[in-house]
Amino acid sequence: LVVVVGLLCILSSCVSTRVPPSLVGGNVGGNSPEYVMRQGLYHSVAPGETLWRISKMYDVDIAVIREINEISDVKDLDIGRQLYIPSAAKRKNVITLYPNRKWKYIVIHHSATDKGSSSRFNNAHLRRGWNGVGYHFIIDNGTCGKDDGQIETSPRWIKQIDGAHCKAGSMNIKAIGICLVGNFSEDTVSVQQMSSLVYLTNQLRNYYNIPESHIVGHGQVSGAKTECPGTRFPWKDFWTRIRKKEK
């Protein structure tokens, strides 16, 4: 997994006027990297994805991706476009951390659907009249062409704007919304999803100094009338692993 600590100026919320980027590599849910032969593959562009992010995901130079896909303008990436990635390495999650004082909580959700992805939720939320996908991060379950445990970053996170995931408690303006694909009142969180959730949560809470008491499920927010993220969500396992500070 790649974590990027970068620069973002958001009015007076900026902590610093300039923060040099920092990359941290690793494998979620594993103690050591596995050698995987590079191979060409197709990647479906998700909401907010850039060539820079895609190049980091597969360790392939931007210029190579541009040339083979005949991309003249790097900003011209339509959601759902199939890009061919030659000689791709095993996909890594790419997380960008932005200096910002607004994030005080983390709210965990489930999609309450069997299938899902950032693109699918983006379409559904647009139909509701929202400004695209309401969550900041989506953790996939291996459906809709995504890997089990894959972390997708939504445009809301990249732009550092309010969420549309939890109106109760005014959480949309101060909470990072993480959605796991699945219905955890009926099914179980996959091993890969839980590993990614623990990793992502620890990265976010450490960077933004979010206390444990501010990491909650949607249904635990005062005024929220929902069982999200599901009655079978494994809170005991989640907290045990969070407190071990898994990396």
C-alpha positions in Angstrom: 0.0 0.0 0.0 1.2 3.5 -0.8 0.5 6.4 1.5 1.1 9.9 0.2 1.4 12.8 2.5 0.9 15.8 0.3 0.0 19.5 0.0 -3.5 20.9 0.0 -4.4 24.5 0.9 -8.0 24.8 2.1 -8.7 28.4 3.2 -7.6 28.8 6.8 -7.7 25.0 7.4 -4.2 24.6 6.0 -1.8 23.4 8.6 1.2 24.2 6.5 1.8 26.2 3.3 4.1 23.5 1.9 4.5 19.9 2.9 6.9 17.7 0.8 5.3 14.5 -0.5 6.1 11.3 1.3 5.6 7.8 0.0 5.3 4.7 2.3 5.1 1.3 0.7 3.7 -1.9 2.1 1.2 -4.7 1.8 -2.1 -4.6 3.6 -2.7 -7.8 5.5 0.7 -9.3 4.9 4.1 -9.4 6.7 6.2 -9.6 3.6 5.8 -8.8 -0.1 5.1 -11.6 -2.5 6.8 -11.7 -5.9 4.2 -11.5 -8.6 5.1 -11.5 -12.3 4.2 -8.3 -14.1 1.5 -8.5 -16.7 -0.7 -6.3 -18.8 -4.2 -5.6 -17.7 -7.1 -3.2 -18.2 -8.1 -0.7 -15.5 -11.5 1.0 -15.4 -11.1 4.7 -14.4 -13.0 5.4 -11.1 -14.3 8.8 -10.0 -11.5 11.2 -9.2 -8.7 9.0 -10.5 -5.8 10.6 -12.2 -3.0 9.1 -14.3 -0.6 9.9 -11.5 -2.7 7.8 -9.1 -3.1 4.9 -11.6 0.6 4.9 -12.3 1.4 4.6 -8.6 -1.2 1.8 -8.2 0.6 -0.4 -10.8 4.1 1.1 -10.7 4.0 2.0 -14.4 5.3 5.4 -15.7 2.7 7.9 -16.6 4.3 8.5 -20.0 3.9 4.8 -20.9 0.2 4.7 -20.0 -0.4 7.9 -21.9 1.4 6.7 -25.1 -0.2 3.2 -25.3 -3.7 4.6 -24.6 -3.2 7.7 -26.9 -4.0 10.2 -24.1 -3.2 13.7 -25.2 -4.7 15.5 -22.2 -4.1 13.9 -18.8 -7.2 15.6 -17.4 -9.4 14.0 -20.0 -10.2 10.7 -18.2 -13.8 9.7 -18.3 -15.2 7.6 -15.5 -15.4 4.0 -16.7 -12.8 4.4 -19.5 -10.8 1.2 -19.9 -7.0 1.9 -19.8 -4.5 -0.7 -20.8 -1.7 -0.9 -18.3 1.3 -2.7 -19.7 3.7 -4.7 -17.5 1.7 -3.8 -14.4 2.9 -4.8 -10.9 0.6 -6.1 -8.3 -1.9 -3.3 -7.5 -1.3 -1.2 -4.5 -3.7 1.0 -2.6 -2.8 4.7 -2.8 -3.8 6.9 0.0 -3.2 10.7 0.1 -3.1 12.5 3.4 -3.8 16.3 3.3 -3.1 18.8 6.0 -6.6 19.8 7.2 -8.0 20.7 10.6 -11.6 19.9 9.8 -11.5 16.1 10.2 -12.5 15.2 13.8 -14.3 11.9 13.3 -14.3 8.7 11.3 -17.7 7.1 10.5 -17.8 3.6 9.2 -20.6 2.4 6.9 -21.6 -0.6 4.9 -23.2 -0.3 1.5 -26.0 -2.7 2.4 -25.6 -4.2 -1.1 -24.0 -7.4 -2.3 -22.0 -5.6 -5.0 -20.5 -2.1 -5.3 -17.6 0.2 -6.2 -16.9 3.9 -6.2 -18.2 4.2 -9.8 -21.5 2.4 -9.0 -22.1 4.4 -5.9 -21.2 7.6 -7.7 -23.9 6.9 -10.3 -26.5 6.1 -7.6 -25.7 9.2 -5.6 -25.8 11.4 -8.7 -29.4 10.1 -9.3 -30.3 11.3 -5.8 -29.1 14.8 -6.7 -25.9 14.6 -4.7 -22.5 15.8 -5.8 -21.3 12.4 -6.7 -20.3 9.5 -4.3 -21.0 10.6 -0.7 -18.2 8.7 1.0 -14.5 9.6 1.2 -13.2 6.1 0.9 -14.7 2.8 -0.4 -13.3 -0.6 0.5 -14.3 -3.1 -2.1 -15.4 -6.7 -1.8 -14.2 -8.1 -5.1 -17.2 -7.3 -7.2 -17.7 -4.8 -10.0 -14.2 -5.4 -11.4 -12.5 -4.4 -8.1 -10.2 -6.5 -5.9 -11.4 -7.7 -2.5 -10.0 -5.2 0.1 -9.2 -2.6 -2.6 -9.3 1.0 -1.2 -10.9 3.5 -3.5 -10.4 7.2 -2.8 -13.4 9.4 -3.9 -13.3 12.9 -5.3 -14.6 14.2 -2.0 -11.4 13.2 -0.3 -9.2 14.4 -3.1 -10.9 17.8 -3.0 -11.2 17.7 0.8 -14.9 18.6 0.7 -17.8 17.6 3.0 -19.2 14.2 2.9 -22.8 13.1 2.1 -22.8 10.0 4.3 -24.1 10.9 7.8 -26.4 13.9 8.3 -26.9 13.1 12.0 -24.6 14.9 14.4 -23.5 17.2 11.5 -21.0 14.5 10.7 -20.9 15.4 7.0 -18.8 18.5 7.7 -16.4 16.9 10.2 -16.2 13.2 9.7 -14.3 11.0 7.2 -16.8 8.5 5.7 -15.5 5.0 5.0 -17.9 2.6 3.3 -17.3 -1.2 3.1 -19.1 -2.9 0.2 -21.5 -5.5 1.6 -24.4 -6.0 3.8 -23.1 -6.9 7.3 -26.5 -7.5 8.8 -26.5 -10.6 6.7 -22.9 -11.3 5.6 -19.5 -11.0 7.1 -16.6 -8.6 6.4 -13.9 -10.3 4.4 -10.4 -10.8 5.7 -9.1 -8.5 3.1 -11.7 -5.8 3.8 -11.0 -5.8 7.5 -7.2 -5.6 7.0 -7.7 -2.6 4.7 -10.2 -1.0 7.1 -7.8 -1.3 10.0 -4.9 0.0 8.0 -6.8 3.0 6.6 -8.4 3.9 10.0 -5.0 3.9 11.7 -3.4 6.0 9.0 -6.2 8.5 9.2 -6.5 8.7 13.0 -2.8 9.0 13.5 -2.4 11.8 10.9 -5.4 13.8 12.0 -5.1 13.0 15.8 -8.6 11.4 15.9 -9.3 9.8 19.3 -10.9 6.3 19.6 -14.1 7.8 20.9 -14.5 9.6 17.6 -14.3 6.4 15.5 -17.9 5.2 15.2 -20.3 3.3 13.1 -23.0 5.2 11.3 -25.7 3.8 13.6 -23.7 4.8 16.7 -24.0 8.5 15.9 -26.6 10.2 18.0 -29.8 10.8 16.0 -28.9 8.3 13.3 -31.7 5.8 12.8 -29.9 3.0 11.1 -28.2 -0.3 11.9 -25.3 0.6 9.5 -22.6 -0.8 9.3 -24.7 -3.9 10.1 -25.6 -6.0 13.1 -22.9 -8.5 12.3 -20.1 -6.0 11.9 -17.1 -7.4 13.9 -16.5 -4.5 16.3 -14.5 -6.6 18.8 -12.1 -7.8 16.2 -11.9 -4.3 14.7 -11.0 -2.7 18.0 -8.5 -5.4 19.0 -6.6 -4.8 15.8 -6.8 -1.0 15.9 -5.3 -1.0 19.4 -2.4 -3.2 18.2 -1.7 -0.3 15.8 -1.4 -2.7 12.8 0.5 -1.2 9.9 
